[in-house]
Every structure is written in structure tokens, then in C-alpha cells.
Amino acid sequence: MDDESKKIQKFISWRIPFVTGILLTFALLFLLVNLKGYFIGMINNNLFNDFYPVFVMLIVLNCALATYTITGYYYRIEKPGMKGATGNFGPRGDRGEDKLCDITSPKIKRFKLKKVPNPEKYAVDVSVLENATLDLDNARIIPQWTTSNKLGKTNVSGNVIGVRKSKCFNNEKKKCTLKKNIGVKETILNEETGENEVKSTLKPFNGAILNYSKNNSGSDADIHTLQFTYDKNINVNKKSHEIELLDNFDNPDNPSGESKHGLQTNKGIGADFSCPPHSAIYKIEALHSKDTKNKPGSIKGIKFHCRDITSGENRRILDGQNNQVNEINYGVEVTPENKAYSYSSVECPNITRKLYDSGKEVRIPGVLSNYDIVSGDKSGIQAIKFNHCSYYHKNPNEFKLE
């Protein structure tokens, strides 16, 4: 192990520079106020006397800004970022020294006689187990995701957000591509063959990573890139989740496997979000521009909504400023009242399933899980068509799965 691998980077708490900066700022302010008479006596200039308060204010303001900048830096570096994609394998290391079998050299005795414990005898009451049964069927229950094509038609665009017919297919400079049937696929071990296979798991999207640009007034913007994420855990946990980027195994033009749509180079503002544990994206709204003579239409603003996968309740999202919001918006603020752009949205409906034992109907909320997308390396994101909604069954044996 080299010296570089032994280094451990340590950070001080943001509270230390914050408190230190405040104390030094007030100490400097107190010192400058009390030394005013001394400085005026040395310089003896009316102009200096008039501008001395301004000088003190500027010094204190600079100290406050320095305190804010340093404190903010140490606060941000304490926050862990999102898990990135797997890196490339490094070069093969040097061969180590061989281990030889040694049976001739004397060995040091390292065994010690240990006293055998003599625990006290106690009785276990097993009467409560006399009429108990072991339900092995319930112990083998594996949660299941099923899918449906029934997407909510909340407007004339149906299940499409963005431009329905784009000229970018006919423009060589603004060339775009159509990618179909993109969903969560994972490498799963086949118990029969013992080999790993890539299979569709019907898991929904629980977050996104994107790049966008927006002008100062917020009236114009462009969504440059978009990637979806999902929860890698098989059993969905209510308190934690393992975020993973969606992989596009079927794209021969992208050997890395990442399903990054739009510009392949980073441009504008980078942002990401994830729904809380035990929830996923069920509704997306968007504003898009129309095709012009020189530029194809594209998505200008996009808004995401999350819901709990079993109760259907809307879940609040943590935005980039660590604030809890009902929905999260990127680019132009998405609202049907914005007449400068066209509005579209897509939403997964709820379904009902009957219980086998009682026949009672249970409502199961839907979340988005499969899409087609039109995007380009120079034109950004034009349109997204969502094909399926997924529904979570913690115990599939309770329902009749249609």
C-alpha cells in the first residue's frame, strides 16, 4: 500500500469558521470604533473624518462575506453527493511473492487453555408453540411489480410531453434520434443456468439527473440532458433506498450503457433529485416550444411529482436548497397559464385489485416505468412518450394479477 492510499482527508465542521468569523468581525468593529479618535488625531483631515464610518462599514462587510463564503464551503463539502457510475477497471497489478509450504521450521505454540463455562440451568416455556404453525409459503413471498398501459390522459397530448412532430429528423445540423422502450433493466442471476442475464424488472423511476439553461427572468430555458434513476433494492424500504442510474443496454451507440439523452457534453446548470424512500414519479408536466424555421421545438421546462407506491399519497421532494417542496421544477416554471409555450402532462392512474380471501377491492397507485424519447446531441430534449405505469404488490398472492 503506497503513501497516497494511506492519506485520509479530514474536514473541520462549518460551525468553527462560522463562530470564529462572527467573533473576529465584532472584535474588529469594536476596535475600529474605539480607535476612531486616535486615527483622526494622526491624520487630522475633515475628509477622513467624514468617510471613516464608510471605511468601517466596508471592512465589516468584507469580513461578513468572507465568513459566509468559508462557512458555506465547509458546509457543502460535508454533504455527501449522489453515487456516480462505476468507473473503468485499473491496470493489473504486479504479481506478489509466492507462498511456500514450510513444514520443517519450528512453530511457536499459540494455543491457550480456556476454561469451559458452566452456565446455570434454565427452563424454556414452549407451551405457546404447541398450536403454532410455520408458514413457509409466506416466508418465500417476493414483492412483484406489474405494469399497465393505462396512462392518464390529462390533455390533448395524451401520454406525450413535448413536441409531437419535430423537424429535427429532417435537419442535419440539428439531427435527433428516437429511442424506444426504455425501462429499468438489471443483471439477474438465472438459478437454472447459473448465468447472469439482463432482464426487465418493471421498476419505476424515482428521480432524475439533468442539465438545463435559463435566462435571468426565467421566461426562456432549455432542457439539455436527462437521465432517470431507480431504486436498486428488491424489497422496497420505507426508510432508505439505493439510487442507481438507469442503464440503456440496447443502445449500440452508447457502449458505456448510461441512458443519457440530449447533449453528450455538459452545458448549463447541473441538477438532480430523488423521490423519498418508498415513492416514485407518477406525474410529469412540461412546457415546450414549437418548431421554427431555424430551430426545432424543444422542452423548455419540466416538473416532477412523487407519490407513495402503496398509499398513493403525494410525497414532498428535497430540492437543491434542501427545502421540502410538493413538486420540483427545472427550466421555465411549468403552468398551463403560460401562453408563450405549449403545455403537456402525463399521469399514472390508480387501479383496483380484489383480495382473494374477502373479495374487497384495494386501490393500488401507479408510477411511471417505461418511455420513448426524441432527443439530439445539439437540439436537447424534444419529446418523451410514456408507455407504461407500474404497480407494486408487496404480497402478490393476495391479489388477482391481471
KAGI-V627881 format. One record per pair of residues at least 24 apart in sequence whose ideal C-beta (glycine too) atoms are under 7 Angstrom apart, sorted by the first residue. I is the first residue (numbers start at 0). GAP is how many residues later the second one is. If there is no record, write none. Layout:
# KAGI-V627881
i=I gap=GAP
i=I gap=GAP
This chain:
# KAGI-V627881
i=10 gap=63
i=10 gap=66
i=10 gap=67
i=11 gap=62
i=13 gap=57
i=13 gap=60
i=13 gap=61
i=13 gap=64
i=16 gap=50
i=16 gap=53
i=16 gap=54
i=16 gap=57
i=17 gap=49
i=17 gap=53
i=20 gap=42
i=20 gap=45
i=20 gap=46
i=20 gap=49
i=20 gap=50
i=21 gap=45
i=23 gap=39
i=24 gap=35
i=24 gap=38
i=24 gap=39
i=24 gap=42
i=27 gap=31
i=27 gap=32
i=27 gap=35
i=28 gap=27
i=28 gap=31
i=31 gap=24
i=31 gap=27
i=81 gap=161
i=81 gap=190
i=82 gap=160
i=84 gap=160
i=84 gap=173
i=140 gap=254
i=140 gap=256
i=142 gap=91
i=142 gap=92
i=142 gap=93
i=142 gap=249
i=142 gap=250
i=142 gap=251
i=143 gap=249
i=143 gap=252
i=144 gap=56
i=144 gap=57
i=144 gap=58
i=144 gap=245
i=144 gap=247
i=145 gap=56
i=145 gap=244
i=145 gap=245
i=145 gap=247
i=145 gap=255
i=146 gap=55
i=146 gap=222
i=146 gap=241
i=146 gap=242
i=146 gap=243
i=147 gap=203
i=147 gap=218
i=147 gap=240
i=147 gap=241
i=147 gap=243
i=148 gap=238
i=148 gap=239
i=149 gap=199
i=149 gap=239
i=150 gap=195
i=150 gap=197
i=150 gap=235
i=150 gap=238
i=151 gap=194
i=151 gap=195
i=151 gap=196
i=151 gap=197
i=153 gap=191
i=153 gap=193
i=154 gap=189
i=154 gap=190
i=156 gap=187
i=158 gap=187
i=158 gap=226
i=158 gap=227
i=159 gap=184
i=159 gap=223
i=159 gap=225
i=160 gap=123
i=160 gap=125
i=160 gap=183
i=160 gap=184
i=160 gap=185
i=160 gap=222
i=160 gap=223
i=161 gap=124
i=161 gap=126
i=161 gap=137
i=161 gap=182
i=161 gap=219
i=161 gap=220
i=161 gap=221
i=161 gap=222
i=162 gap=125
i=162 gap=128
i=162 gap=134
i=162 gap=219
i=162 gap=220
i=163 gap=219
i=165 gap=125
i=165 gap=130
i=165 gap=131
i=165 gap=208
i=165 gap=216
i=165 gap=217
i=166 gap=124
i=166 gap=129
i=167 gap=128
i=167 gap=208
i=167 gap=211
i=167 gap=214
i=170 gap=125
i=172 gap=205
i=173 gap=122
i=173 gap=202
i=173 gap=204
i=173 gap=205
i=174 gap=201
i=175 gap=198
i=175 gap=199
i=175 gap=200
i=175 gap=203
i=175 gap=206
i=176 gap=198
i=176 gap=199
i=177 gap=194
i=177 gap=196
i=178 gap=72
i=178 gap=193
i=178 gap=194
i=179 gap=192
i=180 gap=189
i=180 gap=191
i=181 gap=66
i=181 gap=77
i=181 gap=188
i=181 gap=189
i=181 gap=191
i=182 gap=186
i=182 gap=187
i=183 gap=46
i=183 gap=62
i=183 gap=185
i=184 gap=62
i=184 gap=64
i=197 gap=51
i=201 gap=167
i=201 gap=188
i=202 gap=27
i=202 gap=28
i=202 gap=166
i=202 gap=187
i=203 gap=26
i=203 gap=76
i=203 gap=77
i=203 gap=163
i=203 gap=164
i=203 gap=165
i=203 gap=186
i=204 gap=24
i=204 gap=25
i=204 gap=75
i=204 gap=76
i=204 gap=163
i=204 gap=164
i=205 gap=24
i=205 gap=25
i=205 gap=35
i=205 gap=68
i=205 gap=69
i=205 gap=73
i=205 gap=74
i=205 gap=75
i=206 gap=36
i=206 gap=65
i=206 gap=66
i=206 gap=67
i=206 gap=68
i=207 gap=64
i=207 gap=65
i=207 gap=96
i=208 gap=63
i=209 gap=61
i=209 gap=120
i=210 gap=52
i=210 gap=55
i=210 gap=56
i=210 gap=57
i=210 gap=58
i=210 gap=59
i=211 gap=56
i=211 gap=57
i=211 gap=118
i=211 gap=119
i=212 gap=54
i=212 gap=55
i=212 gap=56
i=213 gap=117
i=217 gap=114
i=217 gap=115
i=218 gap=113
i=219 gap=80
i=219 gap=112
i=220 gap=79
i=220 gap=80
i=220 gap=110
i=220 gap=111
i=221 gap=76
i=221 gap=78
i=221 gap=158
i=222 gap=76
i=222 gap=79
i=222 gap=107
i=222 gap=108
i=222 gap=157
i=222 gap=158
i=223 gap=38
i=223 gap=39
i=223 gap=43
i=223 gap=44
i=223 gap=156
i=224 gap=35
i=224 gap=36
i=224 gap=37
i=224 gap=38
i=225 gap=35
i=225 gap=36
i=225 gap=155
i=226 gap=31
i=226 gap=32
i=226 gap=33
i=228 gap=45
i=235 gap=42
i=235 gap=73
i=235 gap=156
i=236 gap=40
i=236 gap=41
i=237 gap=39
i=237 gap=40
i=238 gap=38
i=239 gap=37
i=240 gap=36
i=242 gap=31
i=260 gap=112
i=260 gap=114
i=260 gap=120
i=261 gap=113
i=261 gap=118
i=261 gap=119
i=262 gap=114
i=262 gap=117
i=263 gap=113
i=270 gap=49
i=270 gap=59
i=272 gap=31
i=272 gap=44
i=272 gap=46
i=272 gap=55
i=274 gap=31
i=274 gap=40
i=274 gap=42
i=275 gap=30
i=275 gap=39
i=277 gap=30
i=277 gap=31
i=278 gap=27
i=278 gap=28
i=278 gap=29
i=278 gap=30
i=278 gap=36
i=279 gap=26
i=279 gap=29
i=279 gap=87
i=280 gap=24
i=280 gap=25
i=280 gap=86
i=280 gap=87
i=281 gap=24
i=281 gap=25
i=281 gap=65
i=281 gap=66
i=281 gap=83
i=281 gap=84
i=281 gap=85
i=281 gap=86
i=282 gap=62
i=282 gap=64
i=283 gap=61
i=283 gap=62
i=284 gap=49
i=284 gap=60
i=285 gap=48
i=285 gap=58
i=285 gap=59
i=286 gap=45
i=286 gap=47
i=286 gap=51
i=286 gap=54
i=286 gap=55
i=286 gap=56
i=287 gap=53
i=287 gap=54
i=287 gap=56
i=288 gap=52
i=289 gap=52
i=295 gap=83
i=295 gap=86
i=296 gap=85
i=297 gap=81
i=297 gap=82
i=297 gap=83
i=297 gap=84
i=298 gap=82
i=299 gap=31
i=299 gap=32
i=299 gap=41
i=300 gap=28
i=300 gap=29
i=300 gap=30
i=300 gap=31
i=300 gap=32
i=300 gap=33
i=301 gap=28
i=301 gap=29
i=301 gap=32
i=302 gap=24
i=302 gap=25
i=302 gap=26
i=302 gap=31
i=303 gap=24
i=306 gap=58
i=306 gap=60
i=308 gap=56
i=308 gap=58
i=308 gap=83
i=309 gap=82
i=311 gap=38
i=311 gap=51
i=311 gap=53
i=345 gap=40
i=347 gap=41
i=350 gap=40
i=352 gap=46
i=352 gap=47
i=353 gap=46
i=354 gap=43
i=354 gap=44
i=355 gap=42
i=355 gap=44
i=363 gap=27
i=365 gap=24
i=365 gap=25
